[in-house]
Amino acid sequence: MGDTLGRMFRVTSFGESHGRCVGVVVEGCPAGLRLQEQDIQRELDRRKPGKNNLSTGRVEEDRVEIMSGVFNGYTTGAPICMLVWNKDVGSTEYERIRSTPRPGHADLTAPIRYGGFNDYRGSGRFSGRITAGFVMAGALAKQLLGQLEIVVAAHTVEVAGIRARKRNLAEIMENASRDPLGCADPDASVRMMVAIRRAAQEGDSVGGVIECIAVNVPPGVGDPVFDTLEGDIAKALFAIPGTKAAEFGSGFSGSRMKGSENNDPFTVMNGKIVAQTNNAGGILGGLSTGMPIVCRAAVKPTASISKPQKTVDLSEMKDTYVETRGRHDPCIVPRAIPVVESVVAVILADHLIRSGHIERVLKVNR
């Protein structure tokens, strides 16, 4: 499996949904970064399940343990191992449907790829559960980005076809953090919640779109042509289970514009060259422009639904139906917000170390 992301800030994910634990090992984090478990826990608490009736009934404490790489409150430069233990595990349902792959899941592709030796309980390595490790790495990356006053913030812009109105960064930072769906538009959020509850009552699910914004990223960050900044961010976004599309700036809508509409005119402001618009999403030629980096991830409807779905019985090789009776989110968008932030932060940290903007040993006042 391709379990490592990044070149110099390297994140290796481990664990399965119903295994003993999930976590990450981060190599290449500079020495001298002040870090405590509460810095990681703060981000994990945003992602963990069971916080409201819109999420899965699985309740995990998700209490992080930093096993290595931190001493006397500072990173040492050694690999940092972080994990959370799986406690609220129930695998009976997955034994029942083992031979009837669920549509929309890796239940068919995974055993083909790994000869049937994959851990199928709770979808194993293909579960959204493993993103707890992404968030741990992202929390570490955010601490690192804070050295350059870089802020990464994501919010819900669409659920079940209901779109939120555009908001500025200040409104997003203030409103999204208090909203159950992480939406900065309160009116749209109410309609989104109605749609999610309706789908849940029908035994169904809905998807949506998450937008992520990173501000204060210096210009010229990225490694074209194959390691472009948006290319690496897109790769990281697609590592999140359920992501089916990614776009930057004007994205797909830009393909319907004229060049005169989509191009961002340059101007001088306070002695700096800036763009008057940001259809490029803060990236040109695979390199950051200094404008806010804006990307969006389209998240498909949760594949696990209680409605009967047509599938096959692998043991008898005949058509049949499957019903999923486990504990699942009717919409995974809200819990995916900190995950999107985390993978974007990881890529930015990696590229900023590559470009020399972040030194390998930090100069800090103890």
C-alpha positions in Angstrom: 0.0 0.0 0.0 1.1 3.6 -0.5 0.9 4.7 3.1 3.3 7.6 3.0 2.6 11.2 2.0 5.2 13.9 1.5 8.9 14.1 0.7 10.6 16.0 3.5 7.7 16.2 5.9 6.7 12.6 5.6 3.5 11.2 7.0 3.0 7.4 7.2 -0.4 6.2 8.2 -1.1 3.0 10.0 -4.0 1.0 11.6 -7.4 -0.3 10.6 -11.0 0.7 11.5 -11.5 -2.3 13.9 -7.9 -3.0 14.7 -6.2 -2.0 18.0 -5.4 1.6 17.0 -5.0 4.1 14.2 -2.2 6.6 13.9 0.7 8.2 12.1 4.4 8.4 12.1 5.7 11.8 11.0 9.3 12.1 9.8 11.1 15.3 9.0 9.4 17.6 11.5 11.9 20.3 12.5 13.4 20.1 15.9 12.4 22.9 18.4 8.7 23.1 17.6 6.7 23.5 20.9 4.2 20.7 21.0 1.8 19.2 23.6 -0.8 16.5 23.3 -3.5 19.1 23.8 -2.4 20.8 20.5 -3.2 17.5 18.7 -6.3 16.8 20.8 -7.9 20.1 19.9 -8.1 19.1 16.2 -9.0 15.5 16.9 -12.0 16.6 18.9 -13.4 18.4 15.8 -13.3 15.1 13.9 -14.4 12.5 16.4 -17.8 10.8 16.0 -20.8 10.9 18.3 -21.0 14.7 18.8 -24.5 15.1 17.5 -27.4 13.2 16.0 -26.2 13.9 12.5 -23.2 11.5 12.8 -22.5 7.8 13.4 -23.5 6.2 16.6 -19.9 4.9 17.1 -18.5 6.8 20.0 -14.7 6.9 20.3 -12.8 8.9 22.9 -10.0 9.5 20.4 -7.5 10.5 23.1 -4.2 11.0 21.4 -1.0 9.5 22.7 2.4 10.9 21.5 4.7 7.9 21.7 8.0 9.4 20.4 9.7 12.5 19.0 8.8 15.0 21.7 10.8 15.7 24.8 10.3 18.4 27.4 7.5 19.9 25.3 9.5 20.3 22.0 10.0 18.2 18.9 13.4 16.6 18.8 13.8 16.0 15.1 13.2 12.3 15.5 10.1 10.5 14.1 6.9 11.5 15.9 4.5 8.6 16.5 1.0 9.5 17.4 -2.0 7.2 17.9 -5.5 6.7 19.3 -7.0 3.4 20.5 -10.1 1.8 18.9 -12.5 1.0 21.8 -16.1 1.2 20.5 -15.7 -1.6 18.0 -18.5 -4.0 16.8 -17.6 -6.3 13.9 -20.5 -8.7 13.8 -22.3 -6.8 11.0 -19.2 -7.1 8.8 -19.0 -10.9 9.3 -22.6 -11.1 8.1 -22.0 -9.2 4.8 -18.5 -10.5 4.1 -19.5 -12.3 0.9 -21.9 -9.5 -0.3 -19.8 -6.5 -1.2 -21.5 -3.2 -0.5 -21.9 -0.9 -3.5 -19.8 2.2 -3.2 -17.2 0.5 -1.0 -13.9 -1.2 -1.5 -15.5 -4.5 -0.4 -14.9 -6.0 -3.9 -11.7 -4.2 -5.1 -9.7 -4.7 -1.8 -9.9 -8.5 -1.6 -9.0 -8.7 -5.3 -6.0 -6.5 -4.8 -4.8 -8.3 -1.6 -5.9 -11.8 -2.2 -8.6 -11.8 0.4 -6.1 -11.1 3.3 -7.3 -7.5 3.8 -9.0 -6.7 7.1 -12.7 -6.2 6.1 -14.0 -5.2 9.5 -15.4 -1.7 9.4 -13.8 -1.4 5.9 -10.3 -1.8 7.5 -7.7 0.5 5.8 -10.4 1.9 3.5 -12.5 3.3 6.4 -12.9 7.0 7.2 -11.6 5.9 10.6 -8.0 6.1 9.4 -8.4 9.8 8.9 -8.0 10.3 12.6 -4.3 9.8 11.8 -4.5 12.4 9.0 -5.8 14.9 11.6 -3.0 14.2 14.0 -0.4 14.9 11.3 -2.4 17.9 10.2 -2.4 19.3 13.8 1.3 19.0 13.9 1.6 20.7 10.4 -0.6 23.5 11.5 1.7 24.2 14.5 4.6 24.3 12.1 2.7 26.7 9.7 2.0 28.9 12.6 5.7 29.9 12.5 4.9 31.7 9.3 1.5 32.9 10.4 -0.1 30.7 7.8 -3.8 29.9 8.6 -5.7 26.9 7.0 -9.5 26.9 7.3 -12.1 24.8 5.7 -15.9 25.0 5.6 -19.0 23.4 4.1 -20.2 25.1 0.9 -22.7 22.5 -0.3 -24.7 19.6 1.0 -27.4 17.7 -0.9 -27.3 20.3 -3.7 -27.9 23.2 -1.2 -25.2 25.8 -1.7 -24.1 28.3 0.9 -23.7 32.0 0.0 -20.1 33.2 -0.4 -18.5 34.6 2.8 -15.3 36.3 3.5 -12.5 34.7 5.5 -13.4 36.4 8.8 -17.1 35.2 8.5 -15.9 31.7 7.7 -13.6 31.6 10.7 -16.3 32.9 13.0 -19.4 31.2 11.7 -18.2 27.8 10.6 -16.6 26.9 13.9 -19.9 27.3 15.7 -22.1 25.6 13.1 -23.0 21.9 13.4 -22.2 21.4 9.7 -19.3 23.7 9.6 -21.2 26.0 7.3 -20.6 29.8 7.4 -24.1 30.5 6.0 -26.6 29.9 8.9 -29.6 29.9 6.6 -28.2 27.4 4.2 -27.0 25.3 7.2 -30.6 24.9 8.4 -31.8 23.7 5.0 -28.8 21.3 4.8 -29.6 19.8 8.2 -33.2 19.2 7.1 -31.9 17.4 3.9 -29.5 15.2 6.0 -32.2 14.2 8.5 -34.7 13.4 5.7 -32.1 11.2 3.9 -31.4 9.4 7.2 -35.0 8.8 7.8 -35.3 7.2 4.4 -32.3 5.0 5.1 -30.2 7.0 2.6 -27.3 9.5 2.6 -26.2 12.8 1.0 -22.8 14.3 -0.1 -21.5 17.8 -0.4 -18.5 20.1 -1.1 -15.9 21.4 1.3 -13.8 24.5 0.5 -10.4 25.0 2.1 -8.5 28.4 2.2 -4.9 28.9 3.2 -3.7 32.4 3.7 -0.2 34.0 4.1 1.5 31.3 2.0 4.6 33.0 0.5 4.8 33.1 -3.3 7.0 30.7 -5.3 6.2 27.5 -3.3 5.9 24.3 -5.3 8.0 21.9 -7.4 6.9 21.8 -11.1 6.4 20.0 -13.2 5.3 16.8 -11.5 5.3 18.0 -7.9 3.2 21.1 -8.4 1.6 22.5 -5.4 -2.0 21.9 -6.5 -1.0 18.4 -7.8 0.2 17.4 -4.4 -2.7 19.0 -2.6 -5.1 17.1 -5.0 -3.3 13.8 -4.3 -3.8 14.4 -0.6 -7.4 15.3 -0.9 -8.1 12.1 -2.9 -6.6 10.1 0.0 -9.6 11.1 2.0 -12.2 8.3 1.7 -15.2 9.7 -0.2 -13.5 12.4 -2.2 -14.4 12.1 -5.9 -13.4 15.5 -7.3 -11.1 18.4 -6.5 -10.8 21.9 -7.9 -8.8 25.1 -7.4 -9.9 28.7 -7.7 -12.6 29.0 -10.3 -12.3 25.3 -11.0 -14.8 23.7 -13.3 -16.7 27.0 -13.6 -13.5 28.6 -15.1 -13.8 26.3 -18.1 -17.0 28.1 -19.0 -15.5 31.5 -18.8 -13.5 33.5 -21.4 -9.8 34.2 -20.8 -10.6 37.9 -20.1 -13.0 36.8 -17.4 -10.9 34.1 -15.8 -7.5 35.8 -15.8 -6.5 37.6 -12.6 -5.1 41.1 -13.4 -2.0 42.1 -11.4 -1.6 45.4 -9.6 0.8 47.0 -7.0 -0.6 47.4 -3.5 1.5 48.6 -0.6 4.7 47.9 -2.5 3.7 44.3 -3.4 2.4 42.7 -6.6 -1.0 41.2 -6.0 -3.9 39.9 -8.1 -7.1 41.9 -8.2 -9.1 38.6 -8.4 -8.2 35.0 -7.4 -9.7 32.7 -10.1 -6.3 30.9 -10.0 -6.9 29.9 -6.4 -3.5 31.2 -5.3 -1.5 28.9 -7.7 0.0 29.6 -11.1 2.3 27.2 -13.0 2.2 24.9 -10.0 3.6 27.6 -7.7 1.9 29.7 -5.0 1.2 33.3 -6.0 1.0 34.8 -2.5 -2.8 35.1 -2.9 -5.0 32.8 -0.7 -4.9 29.2 -1.8 -8.5 28.1 -2.4 -9.4 24.5 -3.2 -12.6 22.4 -2.9 -13.2 18.7 -2.5 -16.4 17.0 -3.6 -17.5 14.3 -1.1 -19.8 11.6 -2.3 -22.8 10.4 -0.3 -21.9 8.0 2.4 -21.8 4.6 0.7 -23.2 2.7 3.8 -27.0 3.0 3.7 -29.7 0.9 5.1 -31.7 0.7 1.9 -31.5 -2.7 0.1 -29.0 -2.5 -2.7 -28.3 -4.9 -5.5 -25.0 -6.7 -5.3 -23.6 -10.3 -5.7 -23.0 -13.2 -3.4 -19.3 -14.0 -3.9 -19.6 -17.4 -2.3 -22.3 -18.6 -4.7 -21.6 -16.2 -7.6 -25.2 -15.1 -8.0 -27.2 -11.8 -7.8 -28.6 -10.8 -4.4 -29.2 -7.7 -2.2 -27.4 -6.3 0.8 -28.5 -4.0 3.6 -26.1 -2.2 5.8 -27.1 -2.2 9.5 -24.0 -0.7 11.1 -23.4 2.7 12.5 -22.8 5.3 9.8 -23.0 9.0 9.1 -25.9 10.0 6.8 -23.5 12.8 5.6 -19.7 12.7 6.2 -19.1 16.2 5.1 -19.0 17.9 8.6 -16.5 15.5 10.0 -14.4 15.6 6.9 -13.7 19.4 7.3 -10.8 19.0 9.8 -9.5 16.2 7.6 -9.4 18.4 4.5 -7.6 21.2 6.5 -5.1 18.6 7.8 -4.0 17.2 4.4 -3.7 20.7 2.9 -1.6 21.7 6.0 0.6 18.6 5.6 1.3 19.4 1.9 2.1 23.0 2.7 4.4 22.1 5.5 6.2 19.6 3.2 6.7 22.2 0.4 7.7 25.0 2.8 10.4 22.8 4.2 11.5 21.8 0.7 11.7 25.5 -0.4 13.7 26.5 2.7 10.9 28.7 4.2 10.9 26.5 7.3 14.3 25.6 8.7 15.2 22.1 10.0 15.9 23.4 13.5 13.6 26.2 14.7 14.9 29.2 16.6 12.6 29.6 19.6 12.6 31.4 22.9 12.3 28.8 25.6 
